[in-house]
Amino acid sequence: MATILAGDVGPGNPPEAVPQPSRRDIQLIITASSLGTIFEWYDFFIYGTLAASGIIGRTFFPAQSELLQTLYAWAGFAVGFGFRPLGAILFGFLGDRLGRKYTFLVTIAMMGLATAAVGMVPSAASIGLAAPFIVIGLRILQGLALGGEYGGAAIYVAEHSPPGKSGYYTSFIQASVAGGFILSLAVVLITKGALGVAAWTAWGWRVPFIFSLLLLAVSLFMRLKLSESPVFQQMKAAGETAHNPFIESFTYPGNLKRLFVALFGIAAGLTVIWYTAMFTVLSFLEGPMRVNETAAQLIVGVGALGGLGFFVFFGRLSDRYGRKNPIIIGYALTLLLLFPIFWVMGSAANPALADAARHAPVVVSGPACAYNPFAAKQADACGQLLDTLSRKGVPYRKAQTPVTLVIIGGSPVEDVSSAGLDAALTKAGYNLDRVVPAPGSIALILVAILALSALSGITYGPVAALLAEMFPPRIRYSSMSIPYHVGTGYFGGFLPFISQFIVARSGNPYAGLWYTFGVVALALVVTVLWLEDIRPPMRKGVRAKAG
């Protein structure tokens, strides 16, 4: 059997050689780790997929308006992300102390059971406030589980990778995250198509949650076949495992800088690009662009599937050219192309709505014109008009005048009731019905989604290998997981909620993108200034050894 040097991966590795897995072993390692990651992210994302369609809000978070239900549902989505750092601390500790394999067996079991339980929670109409509290509790369990899953799978694959292959092999873990999102869309569409709209709306949406029990069984079956990471086995045999990985993550020489860069330069930047490419696109099409729900899910699913190759391509490319340059280029291109890509997508998704917004802009004015999306009732007439337009998904601008006015295309609207506004908007060319884009428009939307997927792939593809190489093996699970899940949990997990809130407050369907823009700009600065360009060892570092 060939061997690789343990020092080939990350700072502080011991010099002893460890066995290199055979090609068949590597295939099993990548397949089992990737499938487990797909299934675990499916479990986490199925909530977000259904939150975008409004089902979660209507069932568990009933409120005065559909907009408020959606905001509450996205807040529940964010809660799961908020607990990911705690899961990273807990399972990072266990992963560095007890081993990689058994830790992510625990995390995937916890995730699968919590997801299935969401599908069994009675609606708020049946059990009142207990429903949202139970769902939020299950989202917390999901967040804890996910905090331990990604780091375990990525490190497990990285520590089995021969020199010069870490970026390529771990890129399948990166692609698996997107695979979980795609699988969630596929299961939703298949279930909806098999049951019909009426059954789907009544109870069928619960099936994708309960389906996670089958995925859990498959994942546990495959992962139980795996052996422990050779790097961890070597450290354990030498008695070099960390006594307190959490404390050592902050006291190990040079690690504070690595944690800072991993959090603000890597995790924060790549995750807002990824969530923008997936959840923001889906919410954008189903919400402001008024695209038919099933059509939007199909388009985003096909686009995301087509973009999977970018993760593997750029992960493999990083083995040759280093990890830093692709990430910097991806950040810079995102800042240049983010808004134009969404402008193209919006114009193609609903051309009539986009044309009406250009030629007959809606202006709402009043003495104060304050709008609070969370208020049961707005403070004044102007705020009530803004609430009505936001619920309809109509873009608007605000102005200040002594009296409350609504002006569409330069003409004041006499009847500002909901029905009167509908009539005036329809007359001005605003189509408030759900639409299915024409084939040519769908092709253009897919091109835009592929462009976003490429931006996500170039920044996300090399990252599992990069983070594994940044930290010493004895504290790698903790040191990698903590900044990653703080960054993805808070910067990324709250993105749908924050961007939706910005859109609701501003009346501009593109305004939520400024959140993504700001976080990526911060990540670009941190990465350029402080990320060391890790050049992974090439295949010539492999030593042959009989055995």
N, C-alpha and C positions, 0 to 999 in steps of 0.2 A: 504493500500500500504506500502511495506517496504521502509525504508529510508537508505541512506548511508551518512556518514560524508563527507562534502566537503573537509575536511582536509586529506582525504585518497589519494588525488592526488596532489603531488608536494609541494614545500616549500611555506609558506606564505598563505595557504588557511584559510579562516575563519572557525570557529568551528561549525557554524550552519548546521543543517541537511537539505538536499534537497531531493525531491521525487526521488525514484528509479523507472525507467521505468519497465513496465511489460515485460514478455518474448516476447510477440508479438511486443511491442514497440521496443525492442532491435533488433529483427529480421528486422523490417522495417528500423531502423536506420543504421544497418550494410549493409543491401542490397542497400538502396538508396545511402549511402555514397560510398560504394564500386563500384557500377555501375557507379556513376558519376566520380569516380577516374579512372576506366577503360576507360571510354569514353574520358575523358580529356587527359589521357596519350596516348590513341589511336591517338587523334588529333595531339599530339606533336610528336609521334613516326612515323607516317605514312611518314613524310618527310624523316626521317633517314632510314626507310626500303627501300624507293625508291632511296635514295642517294647511298646506298650500291650497288644497281643494275645499277647505272649509268644514270638513266632516268632524274633525277633532273639536273645533270651536263650537259647532252646533250641539254636539253630543255631551261634552264635558264642561264647557265654559260658556253657558248661555248668557247673553248680554243684550243690551238695548239695540245693538246694530251688528250687522255682519262684520263691519270693520273692527269693532271692539272685540268680537269673538275671535277674529283672526289674530289680533294683537295679543290677546290672552293665550291663545294656542301657541303662538311663537314665543311668548314668555315661558310657557311650559317646556318648549323645545330648548330654550336657553338654560333652564334650570339643570337639565341633564349635563350640559356642557360645563356649567358652573361647578359641578362636583367631580369633573374629570381630574383636576389637580389633586384632590384628596385621594382619589383612586390611584393616581400615579405615585403618591407618597407611600400609601399602604402596600400596593402590589410591587412597587419598585423595591421597597425594603425586603419583601418576601422573595422577589426574583434574584436579588443580589445575595441574600442569605441562604435560601433553600434551593434555588435553581430556576432556570428559565421555563422548562417544560411544564412542571406541575403548577406553576403560577398562572400561566395562560390557559391551563385546563380549568382552573377555578374561575377565571374571569369569563370564559365563554359560557360555562354552565350558568353563572349568575345572570349573564346578559340574556340568554335564551329563555330562562324561566321568567324573568321580569317582563320580557317582551310579550310572551304568551299571556301573562297575567293582565296586561293592558287590554287585550282583546276580550277579556272576561269581565271587566269592570262594568257594572250597570251604569246607565246614563244618569246625568244630573236630574232629569225629569223623574227618574225612579227613586233615587236615594238622596237627592238634594246636594248639599255642599260636600258630602262625603266623597262624591265622585271625583271632583277636581283634586281634592287632597290625596286620594288614593293614587290617581294618575301621576301626580307630582312626586309622590313617594316612590313609585315604580321608575319614574324618570331619574330620580336620584340614584337608585340601584343601577340603572343602565349606565349612568355617568361614572359611577365608581368602577364598574366592570370595564368600561372602555378605557379608563385611565390606566389600567394594567395590561390591556390587550395589545395595543399597537406596539409599545416598546418591546414587549416580550417577543412578538412575532418578528419584528424587524431585527432585533439583536440576535435572535436564534438563527435567522438566515445569514446575517452578516458574519456571525462567528463560525459558520460552516463554509463560508465562501473562500475559495483559493485566491491567491494574490491576483489583482487585476480584474476580478469578476464581481466584487462586492456591489458596485453600482448597478450592474446588470441584474444580478440575482435579487437584490433587495427591491429593484424597481417593480417586480411583480407584486410585492406587498403594497407599494404605492398605488399601482393600478387596481389592486383589489379593493381599495377604499372606494374608488369610483365604481368598481364592480358591484359593491353593496348597494349603492344608489341606483344603479341600472336594474339590479335584481328587484329592488323594491318597486320600481316603476313597472317592471314586467309582471310581477305577481299581481299588482293592483289592476293592471289592464286585463290580464287573463281572467282574474276572478270576476271583475266587472262584466266582461264579455260573456262569461259562462253563466252567470246568475241573472243578468239583466239589470237595468237601472233601478227598478223598484226594489228588488231584493237586496241589491248592493247598498242602496241608501238606508234601508231598514235595518239590516243586520250583516250583510255580506262583507262590509268593510272590516269586520272583526276577523275574517278568515286569514288575511295576510299576517296578522299578529300571531294567531294560533299556529300558523304554518311554521313559525320559528322553532317549534318543538321538533319537527322533522329535520330541519337544518342543524339543530343542536345535536341530534343523534348521529348524523353523518359526520359532523365535525369532531365529536368526541371519539368516534370510531377510528378516524384517520389519525388524530393527534396522539392517541394512546399507543400507536405503532412507533412513535418517534422516541429516540434516545435523547439524553441530556446533551446540551451544548458541550463540545469538546473543550472550549476555553474555560467554561465553568468547572468541568470535571477536573481539569488541570489545576485550577486555583484551589479547589476543594481538597484535592490530594496533597497539595503543597501547604495547606493550612493558611492560605492567603486571602480567603474571603473576608469581606468587610464586617466588622463587628456592629457598626451602626451606619448603614449606607446613607441614610438621610443626612446625618450630621457630617459625615465625611464628604458628601457632595458639596458642602459649603466651606469645608476647611482644607480639602485637598489642594496642594499648591497649583495656582493658576486656574482653578475650576470656577471661581466666581466670574471671571471674564468669559469663560466658555458658556456658563449658564446665561449670562446677560445676552451674548450674541445669539445663542440658540433660541432664547425667548423672543427678543425684539427684532432680531435680524432674520431668523429663519421661520420659526413657528407662526409668528403673527402675520408675516407677509404672505407666505405660501397659502395659509389657510383662508385668508379673505379672498384671494384669487380663486381658490377652488370652490368655496361656497358661493361666490358670485357667479361662477361658471355653471353651477348646478341649481341651487335653490333660488338665487335671485332671478335667474332666467325663467325658471318655472313660475315663480310668483309674479314676475313681470308680465309674462304672457297671459296667465290666467286672470290677473288683476287688471291693471291699467289698460292692457291691450285687448281685453275682452275676448280672448281666444277660447274656443270650446275646450272644456277641461280635458276630455279624452285626447283631442287633437294635440293640445299642448304637451301632455304627458308622453305621447308617442314621439313627437318631434324632439323633445329634450332627451328622451331615452335613446333614440337612434343617434342623435348627435353625440351624446356621451359615450355610447358604444363605439362610434367611429373614432373618438378621441383617445381610446385606451392605449393605442400604440404609441402615443407621444410620451407616456410615462416610461415605457420600456426603452424607447429610442434614446431619450435624453439621459436616462439612468445609465445606459450602456455607453453613451458618449462621454459621460463624466469619468468613466474608467480610463479614458484616453487623455482627456484635456483638463481634468481636475473638476472639483465640485463648485468652486466659487464663481467662475466665469459664466456658466449657464444661468445660475441664479440671478446674478447681477443683470445680465442681458434680459432675462424674463421680467424682472421688476421694471426696468427702464421701458421695455416695450409695453408693459401693462399701463404705465402712466401715459404713454402716448396714444394707445389704441382703445382704452377702456370705453370712453364716451362715444367715439365714432362707431365702435362695434354695436353698442346698444342703440344708437340712432338708426343704424341700418336695420337692425332687428325690429325696432318699433315701426319703422316705415313699411317694412315688408309684412309684419304680422297683421296690421289693421290699417291699410292705406287710407281708407275713408276717414278714420278717426284721426290719423296723423295729419291728413290734409286739412281737416276741419280745425284742428288745433292751431295750424299755421295761419289759415286764412280768416278764421273767426274765433280768435282767442277769447277766453272767458276771464273777465275782470270782476272781482267782488270787492266792494269798498264800503267803508263805514267809519264811524268815529274812532273805534278801537280795533275791531275785527280780530279779536283773539279767538283762538281755536284750540281746544283741548280734546284729543281723541278719546281720553279716558273718562270724560265727564258724562254723567247721565243726561244732563241738559246743558247746552251751551249758555254762556253768560248773556249774550245779546243776540239780536236778529242776524247780524253779520256772521257770527260764529255758527249759528244754526244753518245758514246757507252754505258755509264752508263744509259743515258736517254732511249736508245733503249731497254736495258735489263729490266729496271724498268717497262716500258710500257708493256713488254711481261710477267712480273711477274716472271722473272728468278732470283733466288738468286745468288749473286756474292760476291767476296772479292776484295779489292783494294790493289795494290802494287805500288811501285815507281821504274820506269826504265827510261833510257834516251829516249827511243822511246815508242810509244803507241803500246800495244800488247793485244790480247785476247787469253787466254790459257784455253782450255776446256779439262779436264782430263789429263793434262800434255802436250797436243799437241797444238802448236800455230795454230791459225785460219788465213788462208791466205786471204780470202775474208771477210772483216768485214762490208760489206753492210748489210742491214736488211735481204735481201734474203739469203746472204751468212751465216749470223749468224743462221738463221732458219735452214738451211741445216746442219750446224755443230752441232747445238743443237739436232736436230732430230737424227743424226748419233750417238750422245753420249747417246741417250736414253731419252732425254727430250721430254715429250709429251705436246705440247702447245695447244692441242685441249681441249674443255670443256669435262669433264668426269662426269659420274654418278657412284659413288662408288658401289662396290658389296654389297650384303645384309649383309655379315659378317662385312664388313668395316663400313657400316652404323650403325650396332649395336654397334660397338666400339666407333664411334663418339658420339652416343647417350649416352653411358656410360660416356664419357668425359664431355659432356654438363651437364649431371645430377650431376657429381662431382662438376662442376663449380656452378651449381644451388644450391647445398648443401652449398658450401662456401658462396654464396650470401645469402641464407636463414638464416644461423646461425648468420651472421652479420647484416642483414637487418630486419629480422623478429621481434626482440624485440625493434626496434629503435623508432617507433612511441610512444609506451608507455614510453620508457626511456626519450625521449625529453619532453613529456608532464609532466612527473614527475619532471624533472629538474627545471622547471620554475614556478614562482608564477602565479596564474590565471589571475590577473589584467593586466599582460603584456605577457601572455603565447603565444598568437598568434604571436606577433612581435618577442619575444625572441626565439621562436622555429623556425619561418620561416626564419629569417635573416641568422643565421649561416648555416641552412640546405641548403638554396638556393644559398648562396655564395659557400659552399662546393660542392654541386652537380652541380651548374651552371658552375663553373670555373674548378674545378678538374675533374669532370665527363663530362661536356658538351664539353670540348676541347679534351677529350681523343681520340675520333676517328681521329680528325685532327692531333693531335700531334703524335699518334702512327703511322698513315699512313705516315706522314712526315719522321719519324725516319726510317721506313722500306724503303721508297724511297731513303733516303740518304745513308743508310748502305748496302742495297741490301740483308739484312737478314730478312726473313719474320717473325722471332720471336723477332727481336730487339725492336719492339714497346712495348713489354710486360714489358720492364724495367721501363717504365713510371708507369704502375700499381704497379710494385714491390716497387718502391721508395715511392709512396704515401702511400701504405699500411704499409710500414716500419715506416714512420713518424707517421701514425695513431696509430700503435701499441705502440710506445713509449709514445705518449700523453695519450692514454687510460690507460696503465699500471700505469703511474705516477700520473695522476690527476683525472681520472674518479672515482667518488664515487660509491660504489656498492649499488645501490638502491634496497632494498628488499621490494617489494610491500606488502601491508597488505593482509592477507588471509581472507577467507570467515567468519572467526569467528569475524571479525570487523563489520559485518552487524548487525544492530539493527532492531528488528521488531517494527512496530508501526501501530496501527489501522488507517484506513483512506480510 
